[in-house]
Amino acid sequence: MSSKSVLITGCSQGGIGHALAIAFQKRGCTVFATARSPKKMADLEALTNVHLLALDTTQPESIAAAAKEVERQTGGSLDVLINNAGAQYVMPILDDDIEMAKALFEVNYWGTVRVTKAFAQMLLAAKGTVVNIGSGAGLLPIPFQSHYNASKAAMNRWSETLRLELVPLGVRTMTIIVGTVESQLNEKAPQIKLPSTSSYRPIEKDMTELGEYTQTPADQFADSVADDVLSGKSGYVFMAANAYILKWVLPLLPQWAIDRLVTNMGRGLSKMPRV
């Protein structure tokens, strides 16, 4: 059994991070499960070798406090850091709120950067692994979630650059391109409320609807991640339902086919009246 130390961001109950905490705990790891509010992951406290920490990835003081506690408990090393915390924002580009878009990037992109830098010395000491939970949305122009797509595209590329820079220092980096996994990401997104002047008012109610497609259960996804991390994988790893489309099919599709694919993924764009 493994005795590695693992810190995971975004572990609120019902999400991917929560499932990841359980998966690594089952494999004998010491898990530092983090969330903005520890109350949202209180059930994990009953598990052996799971420690709950408050960590808001948008607040440097919160990150520093969590890092100090992990350093105290591990003696200054961390084997695995999993940047999982994320947020969603659904809104047409013409109607979006720039401040809300910036807040999304603070979580999805800059939060990952902040946390990684804060734990870097502990990862170097352990010759550890950074795992960044990316998304297929970073490869696709899915309508009405442009800033989420862009934040994940930025994180995907940053993560791969990090991988190259950390190779000489003995630290591995995994960028997991996630297909479709059961989570509460969309349920926790801000409610869609279009302005009265929006050209998209005819499909406002449809914007919360997603297409019907297979989703991998969060616990199954988490088990796959844990196995890959502990077996020493690095680089891009495509994982979960529909990931094979992202890896093997998407690069071969002509633009018109990609347009049809993303238009029919939900969010109502296919129902939009033409003018």
C-alpha positions in Angstrom: 0.0 0.0 0.0 1.1 3.6 -0.7 2.1 6.0 2.0 2.3 9.0 -0.3 0.9 12.4 0.7 -1.8 13.9 -1.6 -3.4 17.3 -1.5 -6.6 17.9 -3.6 -8.4 21.2 -4.1 -12.2 21.4 -4.6 -13.3 18.5 -2.5 -16.9 19.5 -1.7 -19.3 16.5 -1.5 -20.8 15.5 -4.8 -17.8 16.6 -7.0 -14.8 15.0 -8.6 -12.4 16.2 -5.8 -14.5 14.4 -3.2 -14.3 11.2 -5.2 -10.5 11.7 -5.7 -10.0 12.0 -1.9 -11.7 8.7 -1.3 -9.9 7.0 -4.2 -6.4 8.0 -2.9 -7.4 7.2 0.7 -8.4 3.7 -0.3 -4.9 3.2 -1.8 -3.2 4.0 1.5 -2.3 7.6 0.9 -2.4 10.4 3.5 -4.9 12.8 1.9 -5.3 16.6 2.5 -8.8 17.3 1.2 -9.4 21.0 0.8 -12.4 23.2 0.0 -13.4 26.8 0.7 -15.7 25.5 3.4 -14.6 22.3 5.2 -18.2 21.8 6.2 -19.0 20.8 2.6 -16.7 17.8 2.8 -17.3 16.9 6.5 -18.1 13.3 5.7 -14.5 12.7 4.7 -13.3 13.4 8.2 -14.4 9.9 9.3 -11.9 8.3 6.9 -8.5 7.2 8.2 -5.6 9.5 7.1 -7.8 12.2 5.6 -7.2 15.7 6.9 -9.6 18.5 6.1 -8.2 22.0 5.3 -9.8 25.2 4.3 -8.3 26.4 1.1 -9.7 29.1 -1.2 -7.7 29.0 -4.4 -8.4 32.7 -5.1 -7.0 33.9 -1.8 -3.2 33.9 -1.3 -3.5 34.0 2.5 -5.8 30.9 2.5 -3.4 29.0 0.3 -0.4 30.0 2.4 -2.1 28.9 5.6 -2.9 25.5 4.1 0.6 25.1 2.8 2.0 25.9 6.2 -0.2 23.2 7.8 0.8 20.6 5.2 4.4 21.4 5.7 4.0 21.0 9.5 2.3 17.6 9.1 4.6 16.1 6.4 7.9 17.6 7.4 8.2 19.7 4.3 7.3 17.4 1.4 4.2 16.6 -0.7 4.1 13.7 -3.1 1.0 14.6 -5.2 -0.8 17.9 -5.7 -4.1 17.7 -7.6 -5.5 21.0 -8.9 -9.1 20.2 -9.2 -11.1 23.2 -8.0 -13.1 24.8 -10.8 -16.1 26.9 -11.6 -18.5 27.3 -14.5 -20.1 30.4 -16.1 -22.7 30.1 -18.9 -23.6 33.2 -20.8 -23.5 34.4 -24.5 -20.4 36.4 -25.3 -22.4 39.4 -26.3 -24.2 39.4 -22.9 -21.5 38.3 -20.5 -20.2 40.1 -17.4 -16.5 40.8 -17.7 -16.1 40.8 -13.9 -17.7 37.4 -13.6 -15.5 36.1 -16.4 -12.4 37.4 -14.5 -13.7 35.7 -11.4 -13.9 32.4 -13.3 -10.3 32.7 -14.5 -9.3 33.4 -10.9 -10.5 29.9 -10.0 -9.9 27.9 -13.1 -6.5 29.3 -14.2 -4.9 31.6 -11.7 -6.0 29.5 -8.7 -4.1 26.5 -10.2 -1.1 28.7 -10.7 -1.2 30.1 -7.2 -1.6 26.7 -5.5 1.1 25.1 -7.5 3.6 27.8 -6.7 2.7 27.7 -3.0 3.4 23.9 -2.8 6.3 23.9 -5.3 9.1 23.5 -2.7 7.3 20.6 -1.0 6.8 18.9 -4.4 10.5 19.4 -5.2 11.5 17.9 -1.9 9.5 14.8 -2.6 10.3 14.6 -6.3 6.5 14.5 -6.6 3.7 14.9 -9.1 1.5 17.8 -10.1 -1.9 16.7 -11.5 -4.0 19.3 -13.3 -7.7 18.5 -14.0 -8.2 19.9 -17.4 -11.3 19.5 -19.7 -12.3 18.7 -23.2 -13.9 22.1 -23.2 -10.4 23.5 -23.6 -10.3 21.8 -27.0 -13.8 22.6 -28.2 -15.7 25.9 -28.8 -18.8 24.9 -26.8 -21.4 27.7 -27.2 -22.3 30.0 -24.3 -19.4 28.9 -22.0 -16.7 30.7 -23.8 -14.8 31.8 -20.7 -14.9 28.3 -19.2 -13.6 26.9 -22.5 -10.8 29.6 -22.6 -9.8 29.1 -19.0 -9.4 25.4 -19.5 -7.5 25.9 -22.7 -5.2 28.2 -20.9 -4.7 25.8 -18.0 -4.1 22.9 -20.4 -1.3 24.7 -22.2 0.2 26.1 -18.9 0.2 22.6 -17.5 2.1 21.2 -20.4 4.6 24.0 -20.2 5.0 23.3 -16.5 5.7 19.7 -17.3 8.7 20.5 -19.4 10.1 23.0 -16.9 9.8 20.6 -14.0 11.4 17.6 -15.8 15.0 18.6 -14.9 13.9 19.1 -11.3 12.5 15.5 -11.0 8.8 16.5 -10.7 6.2 14.9 -13.0 3.2 16.7 -14.3 -0.1 15.2 -15.6 -2.6 17.1 -17.6 -5.9 15.2 -17.5 -8.2 16.0 -20.4 -11.5 15.0 -19.0 -14.3 13.8 -21.2 -17.7 13.7 -19.5 -17.9 12.9 -15.7 -20.8 13.1 -13.3 -20.3 16.2 -11.2 -22.1 19.3 -9.8 -20.1 21.8 -11.9 -23.1 23.0 -13.9 -25.5 22.9 -11.0 -23.2 25.2 -9.0 -22.9 27.7 -11.9 -24.6 31.1 -11.5 -28.2 31.1 -12.7 -28.6 32.3 -16.3 -30.4 35.6 -16.5 -30.1 37.3 -19.9 -30.6 41.1 -20.1 -33.8 42.2 -21.7 -31.9 43.4 -24.8 -30.3 40.0 -25.4 -30.6 38.6 -28.9 -30.7 35.1 -27.3 -33.9 35.6 -25.2 -35.8 33.0 -27.4 -33.6 30.2 -26.1 -32.8 31.4 -22.6 -34.6 28.5 -20.9 -32.7 26.0 -23.1 -29.2 27.3 -22.0 -29.4 25.2 -18.9 -30.1 22.0 -20.8 -27.2 19.8 -21.8 -27.3 17.2 -24.5 -27.8 13.5 -23.7 -24.5 11.7 -23.6 -22.7 9.1 -21.5 -21.1 10.3 -18.3 -18.5 8.4 -16.3 -19.4 8.1 -12.5 -17.1 10.3 -10.4 -15.9 7.4 -8.3 -14.9 5.4 -11.4 -13.1 8.4 -12.9 -11.3 9.0 -9.6 -10.1 5.4 -9.4 -8.6 5.7 -12.9 -6.8 9.0 -11.9 -5.4 7.5 -8.7 -4.1 4.4 -10.6 -2.5 6.5 -13.3 -0.9 8.9 -10.8 0.5 6.2 -8.6 1.8 4.2 -11.5 3.9 7.2 -12.7 2.2 8.5 -15.7 2.8 12.1 -17.0 1.8 14.4 -19.8 -1.6 14.5 -21.5 -3.9 11.8 -20.3 -7.4 11.6 -21.9 -9.9 10.1 -19.5 -13.6 9.4 -18.9 -16.6 9.0 -21.3 -16.1 10.4 -24.8 -12.4 11.1 -24.2 -11.6 8.9 -27.2 -13.5 11.4 -29.4 -11.3 14.2 -28.1 -8.1 12.3 -28.6 -8.6 10.4 -31.8 -11.6 11.7 -33.7 -11.5 15.5 -33.1 -8.2 16.1 -34.8 -9.5 14.4 -38.0 -12.9 16.2 -38.2 -13.4 19.0 -40.7 -14.6 22.4 -39.3 -18.2 21.9 -40.4 -18.4 18.6 -38.5 -16.9 20.2 -35.3 -19.4 23.1 -35.6 -22.3 20.6 -35.9 -20.9 18.6 -32.9 -20.7 21.5 -30.5 -23.9 23.1 -31.7 -25.8 19.9 -30.9 -24.2 19.4 -27.5 -27.0 21.4 -25.8 -27.3 24.9 -24.5 -30.0 25.6 -27.1 -28.0 27.1 -29.9 -29.5 24.6 -32.4 -32.9 26.1 -31.6 -31.9 29.7 -32.2 -34.0 31.4 -34.9 -31.9 32.6 -37.8 -32.2 36.3 -38.8 
